[in-house]
Each structure stands twice: as C-alpha cells, then as structure tokens.
Amino acid sequence: MNIDFNPNPGENQEEHEALRRFFELYREGRFYECHDVLEALWLDMGARRRTFYQGLLQCAVARHHAEKGNLHGARILHRDGTAKLELYRPEFMGVDLEGFLKDLKDHLPEISA
C-alpha cells in the first residue's frame, strides 16, 4: 500500500499524531483499531473535519468487516465512507485520498465494483 500522508505545517499536532497512527495501523491490517484511534478525535471536530474522519473510519471498518466475512456490512460502510471522502479529493489534511481510495478499491474488488 502506497498512501502518502504529509501533514500540513500549522495543523493541529494531536490530529497529525492520530492520522499518523491511523495509517500505521491501516498499513498493518489492524483495521478495527483504526477506529479507536480516530473516534475520540472526530467527536470533537467541526462538521467539515468530522465528515472526513467518519469517511476514513467507515472505510477502515469496511475492510475489517470484509475480512470477517460480513460483506453486507462491508458494502454499506464502503459506500458511505467513500461517498464522504469523495468530497475531499484529491488530498485533505496531508492525506492522499486518491491513493487511499485506490487501495481500498484494490483490496475490496467484490464490494467496490
């Protein structure tokens, strides 16, 4: 997986660290744990960033559900998460959303078709 994360200078350090950890866990295939890293953060955000974080979380948990064989749940989360992230393409807060969404599609072909 080749997803670039280059935080923007001047952004919130807590958000940088949470996003860095999110992508570290994502790369390791620890998709459910990704949820724990961002959950508290997105609850405190304004609407624009909250939607971005929700999209990332839903996509990660879609991967988790797919791994566990819950394709119905994975489809719903994939659909909702990618719809949210489409609003921020190609990049937001230093996150390469083109790369992230391509990786998601590559790993969930039975869902993202």
Buried (B, 14 or more C-beta within 10 A) or exposed (E): EEBEBEBEEEEBEEBBEBBBBBBBBBEEEBBBBBBEBBEEBBEEBEEEBBBBBBBBBBBBBBBBBBEEEBBEBBBBBBBBBBEBBEEBEEBBBBBBBEBBBBBBBEBBEEBBE
